[in-house]
Amino acid sequence: MELGDRFKYRREVLGLTQEEVAKEVSRLLTSDKFNRVTVSNIELGNQQSMKDRVLLAVIQILKCNAEWLVNGKGSVEKIADSNVELVPIQGLMCPVISWEQAGNFTSIEHLSEPDEYSFYPSPVKSGPNTYILTVRDDSMSPKFEEGDLIYVDPNQIEAISGKYIIAAISEYQEVTFKQLQILDNQKLLKAINPDYPPELKYLKINNNCQILGTVVAHVKPL
């Protein structure tokens, strides 16, 4: 079974026509062309790949796992983490911003020149100001690799042990991505890369750290 076969199978399971799928996917996309002919080409095997933003929209409409749809691996339906929830079809469009911008981000409405940003639909239910960052180093690998996209909700700033967060540390004057751990009332930022030495894996924090947001979704580009 190829990509087109899986696409058609899932569409028919949901009782959707090619036209209905095309209409809903197009509603999530702002610039990419996606119509009934596109759906037909995918199902016939004439088109065997999709752009990242198109794939994100498609898996929302087909309510399926991206890895299953593209590679035929894993479960058909996405198994959500216990602390996330799948969004409805209309999906939130989130901008990709720089790490420097994340340090001063307030809301999507305050973005200057919004047309210059790439927007992708959020695969989970999240706050209205959720933004996207591109992982830039190997400190959180193998779970998060360089080039992966992480969705950050700036409205979720509560310090909860085990959460993946974006934080600003005053003395370093930069934004970092780590896992928050709280042990015996001591807060730590953890780099989960197993190859990192202990002195680089854990960083004690107190009032010198500001949580800027919590990671609510993670997408690996194809």
Disulfide bonds with the S-S distance in Angstrom:
none
